[in-house]
Amino acid sequence: MRVASRILLFALLMGAIGVASADVPPAQLLEAVRGDLTHGRADQGLLVLDQVLAADPHNAEAHNLRCRIYLQEQRWSDAIKPCQTAEKLAPDNSNYHLWLARALGEKADRVSFITAYKMAKQVRQEFETAAQLDPRNANALSDLGEFYVDAPAIVGGGLDKAERVAQQLDAFAPDRAHYTRARIAEAQKDYARAEEEYKAAIAESKDAAADWMNLASFYRKRQRWDDMIQAVHKGAALDTEHGVASADGASVLIRAGRDLPFARQLLEEYLASSNQSEDAPAFQTHVQLGKLLTRLGDAPGAQQQFAAAVELAKDYQAGTQAATNSGR
C-alpha cells in the first residue's frame, strides 16, 4: 500500500509540474532550478530541466545547470557531456568553461594515471580559457591557481604561474590572493608563511567565516588540534546565518575526529537554514550528518538523515547506500 501510494503521488507530482510549467517562461523555470541547486533538491531540479530541454535543446544554461547537479550527485562521467554542450553553445561564457574544467578535473581524479595525464591538459586549458574570457572571475582564477599549485609541470602546473594568478587577484579579490599564496607556501613546506597568508585572507575577507574554516583545515593537516577547534568556533560565531562555512567547519571537525557534538550542531543548523549553498547540497549534508550520528550512537536519527537524502537525490549513491545499510 505504501509503495502504491508513493507511485500515485509521484505520478500526480509529474502531472502537476507539467501543467504548472507549460506556460512558465524558461527563464523563470531555470531560476527555480537554481533554487533547487542551492538547496540540494536534485531530483526536482533535473525534472524541470528535462522539460526545459525538451522544449529547447539548445538552452546552454539548462545544460550547465544539469552538469552542476550531476556534480553534486558525484556522477562525474555524466556531468562532462552537459558541461561540454553548454560550452559549445556559448563558447564565450567564462563560467561554462570553469564548470567544464571542474567536471573534467573530478573525473581525472578517478581514472588511470595515463588517462588522468591526458585529461589534465584539458582541465588546464578550460581553466585558462575561463580566466582569459573574464579576467575578474575570482572563482576561475582561484581554481586556476590551485591547479597550478597541485599539477606537475609536465601538464602545465607551476608555483610561478600560481603566483602570477595571485597577483591578478590582488587587484579585486585580495582574500583569494592570500589564499592562493597560502597554498603556494604549503607546497613549498613553508608552513609559517602559509599560516600568515591564511590569517591575511581572514583580515581581507568580506566573508571571514569561510576563511576561518580554511585556516582550521590548515591546522587539521598540521595536527594542531586546539588551534583547529578554536578556528572553527571563531568561524561559526561569524556565520550567524548558518551558511556553507558552518558545513565546512563541521567537515573539518569530523575529519579530525574532534569536537563531534559541535560538528553535529553545525550540520543541523545548516540544514535548518535558508542560507544553504550549492557547494554543500542538502542531500550530501544529510548523509554526512547521518554518518556522524551513527558514530555518536544515534542509529534512528542516522536512518532519518539517510532517508532524507534519498528523498532529495535518489541517484546519489552515497545516500542510497547509506540508507540501505542503515536498514539492515
C-alpha positions in Angstrom: 0.0 0.0 0.0 2.8 2.4 0.9 4.6 1.6 -2.5 1.4 2.2 -4.4 0.7 5.4 -2.6 4.2 6.7 -3.4 3.8 5.8 -7.1 0.5 7.6 -7.2 1.9 10.6 -5.5 4.9 10.7 -7.9 2.5 10.4 -10.9 0.4 13.3 -9.6 3.5 15.4 -9.0 4.8 14.8 -12.5 1.4 15.8 -13.9 1.2 18.9 -11.7 4.7 20.0 -12.7 3.9 19.5 -16.3 0.7 21.6 -16.1 2.3 24.3 -14.0 5.3 24.7 -16.2 3.6 24.6 -19.5 3.1 28.4 -19.6 6.0 29.4 -17.4 8.8 31.2 -19.3 12.1 29.1 -19.5 14.0 31.9 -17.6 11.6 31.5 -14.7 11.9 27.7 -14.7 15.7 28.0 -14.7 15.6 30.4 -11.8 13.6 27.7 -9.9 16.3 25.1 -10.8 19.0 27.4 -9.4 17.0 27.4 -6.1 16.9 23.6 -6.3 20.7 23.6 -6.9 21.2 25.8 -3.9 19.0 23.7 -1.6 20.0 20.3 -2.8 16.8 19.3 -4.5 18.5 17.3 -7.2 15.6 15.2 -8.4 13.2 18.2 -8.6 15.8 20.3 -10.5 16.5 17.5 -13.0 12.8 17.0 -13.7 12.3 20.7 -14.6 15.5 20.7 -16.7 14.1 17.7 -18.7 11.1 19.9 -19.6 13.2 22.9 -20.5 15.5 21.0 -22.7 12.6 19.1 -24.4 11.3 22.4 -25.5 14.7 24.0 -26.3 17.6 21.5 -26.7 20.0 24.4 -27.3 19.5 26.1 -24.0 23.0 26.4 -22.8 22.2 27.5 -19.2 19.9 24.4 -18.8 22.8 22.1 -19.9 25.2 23.9 -17.5 22.7 23.5 -14.6 22.3 19.8 -15.4 26.1 19.4 -15.3 26.2 21.1 -11.9 23.5 18.9 -10.4 25.3 15.8 -11.6 28.5 17.1 -10.0 26.6 17.5 -6.7 25.5 13.9 -7.0 29.1 12.9 -7.7 28.1 11.5 -11.1 31.4 12.6 -12.6 31.1 10.9 -16.0 27.5 12.1 -16.5 28.5 15.7 -15.7 31.0 16.1 -18.5 28.7 15.9 -21.5 26.2 18.6 -20.5 29.1 20.9 -19.4 30.6 20.3 -22.8 27.3 21.1 -24.5 26.9 24.3 -22.6 30.4 25.4 -23.5 29.9 24.6 -27.2 26.6 26.5 -27.3 28.0 29.6 -25.5 31.8 29.4 -26.0 32.4 33.0 -24.7 30.9 32.2 -21.3 33.6 32.1 -18.8 31.6 30.2 -16.2 30.8 27.4 -18.6 34.5 26.8 -19.3 35.0 26.9 -15.5 32.4 24.2 -14.8 33.6 22.0 -17.6 37.1 22.2 -16.1 35.7 21.2 -12.7 33.8 18.3 -14.2 36.9 17.1 -16.1 39.0 17.5 -13.1 36.8 15.4 -10.9 36.8 12.7 -13.5 40.5 12.9 -13.9 41.0 12.2 -10.2 39.3 8.8 -10.6 40.8 7.3 -13.7 44.1 5.7 -14.6 47.4 7.6 -14.5 47.7 7.7 -18.3 44.1 8.9 -18.8 44.5 11.4 -16.0 47.6 12.8 -17.7 45.7 13.4 -20.9 42.7 14.9 -19.1 44.9 17.2 -17.0 45.8 19.2 -20.1 42.2 19.7 -21.0 41.5 20.8 -17.4 44.2 23.4 -17.6 43.0 24.7 -21.0 39.5 25.1 -19.7 40.6 26.9 -16.5 42.8 29.2 -18.5 40.1 29.9 -21.0 37.7 30.8 -18.3 40.2 33.2 -16.7 41.0 34.8 -20.1 37.4 35.3 -21.0 36.7 37.1 -17.7 39.9 38.3 -16.0 37.8 39.3 -13.0 36.2 35.9 -12.5 37.6 35.2 -9.0 36.3 31.7 -9.0 38.0 30.8 -12.2 41.3 32.5 -11.2 41.2 30.8 -7.8 40.6 27.3 -9.3 43.3 28.0 -11.9 45.7 29.0 -9.1 45.0 25.8 -7.3 45.6 23.8 -10.5 49.0 25.4 -10.9 49.9 24.6 -7.3 48.7 20.9 -7.5 49.6 19.9 -11.0 53.1 18.8 -12.1 55.0 20.9 -14.6 54.6 18.3 -17.3 50.9 19.1 -17.6 51.3 22.8 -17.1 51.5 23.3 -13.4 53.9 25.6 -11.6 54.2 27.7 -8.5 55.4 30.7 -10.5 52.3 30.5 -12.5 50.2 30.4 -9.4 51.9 33.5 -8.1 51.0 35.3 -11.2 47.4 34.4 -10.6 47.7 35.7 -7.1 48.9 39.0 -8.5 45.9 39.2 -10.7 43.6 38.6 -7.7 45.4 41.3 -5.7 43.5 43.9 -7.7 40.0 42.9 -6.8 39.9 39.8 -4.6 42.8 40.2 -2.1 41.5 37.4 0.2 41.6 35.0 -2.7 45.1 36.2 -3.5 46.2 35.4 0.1 44.6 32.0 -0.1 46.5 31.2 -3.3 49.7 32.3 -1.7 49.0 30.1 1.3 48.6 27.1 -0.9 51.9 28.0 -2.6 53.6 28.2 0.7 52.2 24.9 1.8 53.5 23.3 -1.4 56.9 24.7 -0.5 56.6 23.3 3.0 56.8 26.9 4.4 54.1 26.4 7.0 54.8 29.5 9.0 54.3 31.7 5.9 51.2 29.6 4.9 49.6 30.4 8.3 50.4 34.1 7.8 48.7 34.1 4.4 45.6 32.3 5.7 45.3 34.9 8.5 45.8 37.7 6.0 42.9 36.2 3.9 40.7 36.5 7.0 41.7 40.1 7.5 40.9 41.0 3.9 37.8 38.9 3.5 34.2 40.0 3.2 33.2 36.5 4.4 35.7 35.9 7.2 33.8 32.8 8.4 34.8 30.9 5.3 38.4 31.9 5.7 38.5 30.9 9.3 37.4 27.4 8.1 40.3 27.4 5.6 42.6 28.2 8.5 41.1 25.4 10.5 41.6 23.0 7.7 45.3 24.0 7.6 45.6 23.4 11.3 44.0 20.0 10.9 46.6 19.0 8.3 49.3 20.1 10.7 47.6 18.3 13.6 47.3 21.4 15.7 44.0 20.3 17.2 43.4 23.1 19.7 44.1 25.8 17.1 41.8 23.9 14.7 38.9 23.8 17.1 39.4 27.4 18.1 39.4 28.5 14.4 36.2 26.5 13.7 34.4 28.1 16.7 35.5 31.6 15.6 34.3 31.0 12.0 31.0 29.6 13.3 30.4 32.6 15.5 30.7 34.9 12.5 28.4 32.7 10.4 25.3 34.0 12.0 23.0 32.7 9.2 24.5 29.2 9.4 25.7 29.0 5.8 28.2 26.9 4.0 31.0 28.0 6.4 29.2 26.1 9.2 29.0 23.0 6.9 32.7 23.3 6.1 33.7 23.7 9.8 31.7 20.6 10.6 33.6 18.7 7.9 36.9 19.8 9.4 36.0 18.6 12.8 34.6 15.3 11.5 37.8 14.5 9.5 39.8 15.3 12.6 37.5 13.2 14.9 37.4 16.2 17.3 34.5 18.1 19.0 31.9 15.9 17.2 28.9 17.2 19.2 29.7 20.7 17.9 30.1 19.3 14.4 26.6 17.8 14.8 25.2 21.2 15.9 26.8 22.9 12.9 25.3 20.4 10.4 21.8 20.6 12.0 21.9 24.4 11.9 23.0 24.4 8.3 20.2 22.0 7.3 17.6 24.2 9.1 18.9 27.4 7.5 17.6 29.1 4.4 21.2 30.1 3.6 22.3 26.8 2.1 24.8 26.6 -0.8 25.4 24.7 -4.0 28.8 23.8 -2.5 27.2 21.8 0.3 23.9 20.4 -1.1 21.4 19.3 1.5 21.4 15.6 0.4 25.2 15.4 0.9 24.9 17.1 4.3 22.1 14.7 5.4 24.4 11.7 4.6 27.3 13.4 6.4 25.1 14.0 9.5 23.7 10.5 9.3 27.2 9.0 9.4 28.1 11.3 12.3 25.0 10.3 14.2 26.0 6.7 13.7 29.4 7.4 15.3 27.6 9.1 18.1 25.3 6.1 18.7 22.1 7.6 17.4 21.0 4.9 14.9 17.4 6.0 14.5 18.5 9.6 13.9 21.0 8.4 11.3 18.4 6.5 9.4 16.2 9.5 9.2 19.0 11.5 7.7 19.8 8.9 5.1 16.1 8.7 4.1 16.0 12.5 3.8 19.0 12.3 1.4 17.3 9.7 -0.8 14.1 11.8 -1.0 16.1 14.7 -2.4 18.5 12.8 -4.7 17.7 9.2 -5.5 20.7 8.8 -7.8 23.2 10.0 -5.1 24.9 6.6 -4.5 26.4 7.5 -1.1 22.9 8.4 0.1 21.2 5.2 -1.2 24.0 3.0 0.1 23.8 4.6 3.5 20.1 4.2 3.6 20.3 0.6 2.6 23.0 -0.2 5.1 21.2 1.6 7.9 18.1 -0.5 7.3 19.9 -3.8 7.8 
